[in-house]
Amino acid sequence: MVNRLKKLSPEFKKILKLSSQIAAGLGYQIYLVGGVVRDLILDREVLDLDIVVEGKAIRCAQKLAKALKGSFSKHHAFGTATVYFAKHKIDFATARTEEYHHWGMLPKVKPATLDEDLLRRDFTINSMAVSLNKNNYGSLIDLNSGLSDLNKGLIRVQHSKSFLDDPTRILRAIRFEQRFGFRIEKSSFKLLKDAIQLKALSFVNP
């Protein structure tokens, strides 16, 4: 993935380098995650960055905003923050697990490892990460065959309750299917239909 990171804009490469240095100075591990990794592999344009921190993401984001002289917002309840710089936004999140007490409700979150964070995400194609750490910079972390599914054009959930925990994933799966020309994997499609029959979408706030 190192060569793909080199294709990013000079602004983004500067942001990643600074973020890596800041995290190292704080003793944290830091990773590019989710849709940006997917889009890098697909050679699609990257407009924003999503970064996960094994550590305090808000602290990293605050230091980055200061270094870039950009603006900054934080959300303590979820351990997330956003840095705004040169018409782009860089989202930082503390690696976390999520526990859903009811369909469509906001989850209860707690700090976790990167592996736990990746496995709580919506689809395998969005559950990959790229290390921004000096010892293995550019290494792809793929715990659930996301790269294989991406190459096959498959949208696959990571566990059987995925569409019930977060019913908006039903809409997201359909949107990804249309946007990328992918197809929803067979067992995931059955889970999607089951969730619709259970009226899971009625629990989503309009």
Helices and strands as residue ranges (DSSP letters): H 2-5, H 10-26, E 29-33, H 35-41, E 49-54, H 57-68, E 71-75, G 76-78, E 80-85, E 88-94, E 96-99, E 108-111, H 114-119, G 124-126, E 129-131, G 134-136, E 140-141, H 146-152, E 154-155, H 162-165, H 168-180, E 183-184, H 186-197, G 200-203
